[in-house]
Amino acid sequence: MNTIYKIGAIILNSKRILIGKKGSKFIIPGGKIEEGENHEECLKRELKEELGVDLISQEFFGTFEDDAALDPGMKIKMDVYIANVEGEPKASSEIEKLMYLGSKNQRDIKLGSILEKFVIPKLLNKGLID
């Protein structure tokens, strides 16, 4: 099984995480590293393309691996960072819609597997979202 390698960004606001709708699922912003890019450069480019914001700083959060939510039959491995950004996020590029998610408004939303199985539980455990 092929593996897709991506970099993801956690953007927090008032103990909620910013998620974007892509296809049928909500995911965290991010994407594939282009040739010659490091993780920070990839985050900067992806956040500018998808949200129109500038990356100020990032802190490593974890590496997670699971079935790819948007690519059936593929695996995804994602290095995830908590990102501090400047600007007001707006959906653009392949992101159809944005929302801030806390555990209380999570019920009827289809989440990507990395977000649902790993990112949200770890954020809850650390008290970063409620």
C-alpha positions as CSV (number, residue, x, y, z in Angstrom):
1,M,0.0,0.0,0.0
2,N,1.4,3.4,-1.0
3,T,1.8,6.1,1.6
4,I,1.1,9.8,1.1
5,Y,3.4,12.0,3.3
6,K,2.0,15.4,4.4
7,I,2.6,18.2,6.8
8,G,-0.4,19.4,8.8
9,A,-1.2,22.6,10.8
10,I,-3.2,22.9,14.0
11,I,-4.5,26.4,14.3
12,L,-6.2,27.0,17.7
13,N,-8.6,29.8,18.7
14,S,-10.5,30.0,22.0
15,K,-9.8,26.3,22.7
16,R,-11.1,25.2,19.3
17,I,-9.2,23.8,16.3
18,L,-9.6,25.2,12.7
19,I,-10.7,22.6,10.2
20,G,-11.5,22.8,6.5
21,K,-13.9,20.8,4.4
22,K,-12.3,19.1,1.4
23,G,-14.5,16.7,-0.4
24,S,-16.7,14.8,2.0
25,K,-14.4,15.2,5.1
26,F,-13.1,17.9,7.4
27,I,-9.3,17.9,7.7
28,I,-6.6,20.2,9.2
29,P,-4.8,22.5,6.7
30,G,-1.6,21.3,5.1
31,G,-0.3,19.3,2.2
32,K,2.5,17.6,0.5
33,I,6.1,18.8,0.7
34,E,7.3,20.0,-2.7
35,E,10.8,19.3,-3.9
36,G,13.4,21.3,-2.0
37,E,11.1,22.4,0.8
38,N,11.5,21.8,4.5
39,H,8.6,21.4,6.9
40,E,8.4,25.1,7.7
41,E,8.5,26.2,4.0
42,C,5.7,23.7,3.2
43,L,3.6,25.0,6.1
44,K,4.1,28.6,5.0
45,R,3.1,27.8,1.4
46,E,0.1,25.6,2.3
47,L,-1.3,28.0,4.9
48,K,-1.0,30.9,2.4
49,E,-2.6,28.9,-0.4
50,E,-5.4,27.3,1.6
51,L,-6.2,30.0,4.2
52,G,-4.6,33.2,3.1
53,V,-2.6,33.5,6.4
54,D,1.0,33.9,7.2
55,L,2.9,31.4,9.4
56,I,4.5,33.2,12.4
57,S,5.8,30.1,14.3
58,Q,5.3,26.4,14.6
59,E,5.8,23.8,17.3
60,F,6.0,20.0,16.5
61,F,2.9,18.2,17.8
62,G,3.4,14.6,16.5
63,T,3.6,12.2,13.6
64,F,0.5,10.2,12.8
65,E,-0.2,7.4,10.3
66,D,-3.5,5.9,9.2
67,D,-5.7,5.2,6.1
68,A,-6.0,8.3,3.9
69,A,-9.4,9.9,4.3
70,L,-9.5,11.3,0.9
71,D,-7.6,8.7,-1.0
72,P,-9.1,5.2,-0.6
73,G,-6.5,2.4,-0.6
74,M,-3.7,4.7,0.4
75,K,-2.0,5.3,3.8
76,I,-1.2,8.8,5.0
77,K,1.7,9.7,7.3
78,M,1.5,13.3,8.6
79,D,3.9,15.4,10.7
80,V,1.6,17.8,12.5
81,Y,2.6,21.2,14.0
82,I,0.7,23.7,16.2
83,A,0.9,26.8,14.0
84,N,0.7,30.5,15.1
85,V,-0.6,32.5,12.1
86,E,-1.2,36.1,11.2
87,G,-4.3,37.1,9.4
88,E,-7.9,35.9,9.3
89,P,-8.3,32.4,7.8
90,K,-10.5,32.3,4.7
91,A,-11.2,29.1,2.7
92,S,-9.5,29.1,-0.7
93,S,-7.7,26.7,-3.1
94,E,-9.3,23.2,-2.5
95,I,-10.8,24.1,0.9
96,E,-14.5,24.6,0.5
97,K,-15.5,25.7,4.0
98,L,-13.8,26.5,7.3
99,M,-15.0,26.1,10.9
100,Y,-13.6,26.0,14.4
101,L,-14.3,22.7,16.1
102,G,-14.4,21.8,19.8
103,S,-15.5,18.5,21.2
104,K,-19.0,19.8,21.9
105,N,-19.8,20.6,18.2
106,Q,-18.1,17.5,16.7
107,R,-21.1,15.2,16.5
108,D,-22.4,15.3,12.9
109,I,-19.2,16.2,11.1
110,K,-17.2,13.7,9.0
111,L,-13.6,14.1,10.0
112,G,-10.4,12.8,8.4
113,S,-8.9,9.8,10.2
114,I,-5.8,11.6,11.4
115,L,-7.9,14.4,12.9
116,E,-10.4,12.1,14.5
117,K,-8.2,9.3,15.8
118,F,-5.1,11.2,16.8
119,V,-5.1,15.0,16.7
120,I,-8.4,15.7,18.6
121,P,-7.8,13.1,21.4
122,K,-4.3,14.5,21.9
123,L,-5.5,18.1,22.0
124,L,-8.2,17.1,24.5
125,N,-5.7,15.2,26.7
126,K,-3.4,18.3,26.7
127,G,-6.3,20.6,27.5
128,L,-5.8,22.6,24.3
129,I,-9.4,22.2,23.2
130,D,-12.5,21.7,25.1
